[in-house]
Amino acid sequence: MNRKLRMGMIGGGKDAFIGAVHRIAANMDGQIELCCGALSIHPEIAIESGKMLFLPEDRIYMNYEEMITKESQLPPEKRIDFITIVTPNFAHFAPAMMALEHGFNVVIEKPITLSLEEAKQLRQKVAETGLTLCLTHTYSGYPMVKQARQMVKEGKFGAIRKVMVEYPQGWLSTLTEREGNAGAAWRTDPKKSGKSGSMGDIGTHAAQLTEYISGLKITKICADLNIVVPGRGLDDDGNVLLKFDNGANGVLIATQIAAGEENALKIKVYGEKGGLEWHQMEPNTLLVKWLNEPTQVYRAGSAYLSDAAKHNTRVPAGHPEGYLEAFANIYRNFAQTLTAKISGQQPSEYMLDFPTAEDGVRGMAFIENVVASGQSDQKWTDFIV
């Protein structure tokens, strides 16, 4: 295919953090161009945002219904190939479903929907249409996360026994949602965010990372959820004990009231022979630990890394790659998959390496099961999908 993929965006108008991140990531490899957008529910902001992004005036839409309907009526050589949805959680399902029904592939922010039932409906629609849905669990896009996953997959550490993951943030240590912080306001509003606060926002990232690296599935949980800041409507702190399908156990911590923390996501995975440790704020380093040997330091961009890590590495060793590049890796793999499918070719294993509707369903199941467990007096509850 001798053209770029054409993208439309829902949400992500001016001053919207995650919308700008998506556009940077989509643009990084030169495979995608933004062609249209319904960038805000406020007409004046939608128009201003579209002009700032140099969109044609006739492709700056006032709502997603108008965008999807009109774009689907355009000739194939002009029509968009996929739609990116970067709205708050409550506004994911309807535009995603409509996009799929009109033949558009979808990229969507996590968590995928507001409820598990909605997530299952989207998964079913993807299966029915044969279209592609990508869920942007950013942290699975880092090259050293790919390296960690590959080493576990190859059995380097033997059977996995223990997984420890934590995601501490400090930005909700005060009632900032009452002080004009728009991002905090919707994330702490059950009507817009869903059943959970911190576990829905960042706990889902931690859960997805545990399953992605370990290759295991969570089967049982024991959760403790807390509202630490008085007056808040959803959990801002939580701890979850995990059991996996191979008998391994784990611990997951997600908190947004750890004063002084930024985005300190870290994961440790231990097997019979050794384990690994990765920190999101030092993403180019992977610590590999052995039972009776010295700890090894693996570095991004090095020749000894796996093909999976190399496929997602952009610059030579010693040149830092971070959040934006990891985000771009997800977009690039999705774009390569879509391009292959449009060209009638079979996408490769590395192209297909991005989170999908299945990850979205498991993410929503994580939220609903954690909330149910947190409200239960029972020690362990089954992880029901």
Stockholm file with secondary structure:
# STOCKHOLM 1.0

chainA/1-385         MNRKLRMGMIGGGKDAFIGAVHRIAANMDGQIELCCGALSIHPEIAIESGKMLFLPEDRIYMNYEEMITKESQLPPEKRIDFITIVTPNFAHFAPAMMALEHGFNVVIEKPITLSLEEAKQLRQKVAETGLTLCLTHTYSGYPMVKQARQMVKEGKFGAIRKVMVEYPQGWLSTLTEREGNAGAAWRTDPKKSGKSGSMGDIGTHAAQLTEYISGLKITKICADLNIVVPGRGLDDDGNVLLKFDNGANGVLIATQIAAGEENALKIKVYGEKGGLEWHQMEPNTLLVKWLNEPTQVYRAGSAYLSDAAKHNTRVPAGHPEGYLEAFANIYRNFAQTLTAKISGQQPSEYMLDFPTAEDGVRGMAFIENVVASGQSDQKWTDFIV
#=GR chainA/1-385 SS CCSCEEEEEESCCTTCHHHHHHHHHHHTTSSEEEEEEECCSSHHHHHHHHHHTTCCGGGBCSSHHHHHHHHHTSCTTTSCSEEEECSCGGGSHHHHHHHHHTTCEEEECSSCSSSHHHHHHHHHHHHHHTCCEEECCGGGGSHHHHHHHHHHHTTTTCSEEEEEEEEECCTTSSCGGGTTCHHHHHHTCHHHHCSCSHIIIIIHHHHHHHHHHHCCCEEEEEEEEECCSTTCSSCSEEEEEEEETTSCEEEEEEESCCTTCCSCCEEEEEESSEEEEEETTSTTEEEEEESSSCCEEEETTCTTSCHHHHHTCCSCTTSCCCHHHHHHHHHHHHHHHHHHHHTTCCCCTTTTCSCCHHHHHHHHHHHHHHHHHHTCSCSCEECCC
#=GC SS_cons         CCSCEEEEEESCCTTCHHHHHHHHHHHTTSSEEEEEEECCSSHHHHHHHHHHTTCCGGGBCSSHHHHHHHHHTSCTTTSCSEEEECSCGGGSHHHHHHHHHTTCEEEECSSCSSSHHHHHHHHHHHHHHTCCEEECCGGGGSHHHHHHHHHHHTTTTCSEEEEEEEEECCTTSSCGGGTTCHHHHHHTCHHHHCSCSHIIIIIHHHHHHHHHHHCCCEEEEEEEEECCSTTCSSCSEEEEEEEETTSCEEEEEEESCCTTCCSCCEEEEEESSEEEEEETTSTTEEEEEESSSCCEEEETTCTTSCHHHHHTCCSCTTSCCCHHHHHHHHHHHHHHHHHHHHTTCCCCTTTTCSCCHHHHHHHHHHHHHHHHHHTCSCSCEECCC
//
